């Protein structure tokens, strides 16, 4: 996990290796009460229709800690509804990211302010830009399984300088005493 202090529309606030590094303790220490989740390639690959046991454990830990969740996805409602059936997490589909409209609707429904909410995604030009336009911090994870078509390959190529410069910035969370230098593992307590 890395935290950057570069500011700008295209720069994530924190980079995680996967969603499981985002623990309730980390969120609490950073004043986060809600997460707006991207689904495809952030939480699950495109072809996974239902949460795995590991995903369910992560959702449970967040909910038990009082973290409010919402899916904000550019995908169609059928895909998100199938994945979300067991959880009933509020969902905002066809969100039109990088427009911040879906994020603002989710904030309103969850009753949260931007400063106590983060957005989690895998793409700079949609997820990150929408989050920052809505006044949110943005946490990024690498795509779980990237699509290999020409459009996505080109988009990832354009994102590379932003992610690379963020990685080179290497400002770890050790700046504050309340957080470890690097959180590894799956401790979800």
Secondary structure, DSSP 8 states (H G I E B T S, - for coil): -EE----STT--SEEESSGGG--HHHHHHTT--EEEE--BTTTB-TT--S--HHHHHHHHHHHHTT-EEEEE-SS-HHHHHHHHTTT--EEE-S--TTSSHHHHHHHHHHT--GGGEEEEES-IIIIIHHHHHTT-EEEEE--SS---SHHHHHHHHHHHHHHHHHHHH-B-GGGSTTS-S---S----
